[in-house]
Structure formats: C-alpha cells, structure tokens
Amino acid sequence: MLQIVRVRGPVGRPRTRPDAVAGDKAYSFRANRAHLRKRQIKAVIPEKKDQAVNRKKKGSRGGRLISHDSALHKERTTVERLIS
C-alpha cells in the first residue's frame, strides 16, 4: 500500500514517504511497524490489548512501549467518519 502513496507538495515531484501513517488496531503488528521504522515513517497505530499484555508478561525482555500520538489518531478517526 505504501508503494502507491504520493504526498503532494507545493513544487516538484510528489514525495513517496509521508511523515506519518495512521491506522487502526487491525494494522498493529510487528511487520508493519518494522517496515515503517525502516522507511523512517512515524506509525500512528494504537497497540492491541493482547499485544500489550504479552509484552508486559515478558518484563524487561518485552521491549519498549509502543509510542502513540493520540492527537494524530483523533484526526484519523475524524477523516474516517467523514468518509463513511
């Protein structure tokens, strides 16, 4: 999906790397986050409850907390409701 994304700017050819990608909890899995991290794109995807519980069970081996920008996520839900 990210291969066909074009971000228009004022002049020149469109960028192929957006600043952030927003999604709902269905897109919260390791492969998506790794791909976005590799392309230096901010992932605005909330973590599923079962993923958070499993990560916390592992303790210090569970990795870092998933950062989540709630303000950007609210904009995503606004857009989604307008489209629906």
LUMDOFI-236206 format. One record per residue (C-alpha): residue number from 0; residue in one letter; y, x, z. Coordinates in steps of 0.25 Angstrom, whole numbers, m for minus. Layout:
BEGIN
REC     n   res      yy      xx      zz
REC   NUM     A       Y       X       Z
...
//
This chain:
BEGIN
REC     n   res      yy      xx      zz
REC     0     M       0       0       0
REC     1     L      10      11       3
REC     2     Q       8      17     m10
REC     3     I      15       6     m17
REC     4     V      27       5      m7
REC     5     R      40       8     m13
REC     6     V      53       9      m4
REC     7     R      66       7     m12
REC     8     G      78      16      m8
REC     9     P      92      16     m14
REC    10     V      89      26     m25
REC    11     G      77      33     m31
REC    12     R      63      30     m32
REC    13     P      57      22     m21
REC    14     R      50      29      m9
REC    15     T      35      27      m7
REC    16     R      36      30       8
REC    17     P      42      19      17
REC    18     D      48      23      31
REC    19     A      38      13      38
REC    20     V      27       4      35
REC    21     A      25      m9      43
REC    22     G      12     m17      44
REC    23     D       5     m26      54
REC    24     K      m6     m23      63
REC    25     A     m16     m24      52
REC    26     Y     m11     m11      46
REC    27     S     m13      m3      59
REC    28     F     m24       7      56
REC    29     R     m25      22      56
REC    30     A     m26      24      41
REC    31     N     m13      16      39
REC    32     R      m5      23      49
REC    33     A     m11      37      45
REC    34     H      m6      34      30
REC    35     L       8      30      35
REC    36     R       9      42      44
REC    37     K       5      52      33
REC    38     R      16      46      24
REC    39     Q      26      46      35
REC    40     I      28      31      36
REC    41     K      30      24      49
REC    42     A      20      14      51
REC    43     V      25       1      58
REC    44     I      12      m5      61
REC    45     P       8     m11      75
REC    46     E      m5      m6      81
REC    47     K     m16     m16      83
REC    48     K     m20     m19      97
REC    49     D     m35     m14      96
REC    50     Q     m30      m1      90
REC    51     A     m20       1     101
REC    52     V     m31      m2     112
REC    53     N     m41       8     105
REC    54     R     m30      19     104
REC    55     K     m27      17     119
REC    56     K     m42      18     123
REC    57     K     m43      32     117
REC    58     G     m32      36     126
REC    59     S     m25      49     122
REC    60     R     m35      50     110
REC    61     G     m30      37     105
REC    62     G     m17      43      98
REC    63     R      m3      39      99
REC    64     L       3      26     100
REC    65     I       6      19      87
REC    66     S      21      19      85
REC    67     H      26       5      81
REC    68     D      40       1      77
REC    69     S      42     m13      81
REC    70     A      55     m15      75
REC    71     L      50     m11      61
REC    72     H      37     m20      63
REC    73     K      46     m32      66
REC    74     E      53     m30      53
REC    75     R      39     m30      46
REC    76     T      36     m44      53
REC    77     T      49     m49      48
REC    78     V      47     m45      34
REC    79     E      32     m51      35
REC    80     R      37     m64      40
REC    81     L      47     m65      29
REC    82     I      37     m62      18
REC    83     S      27     m72      24
//
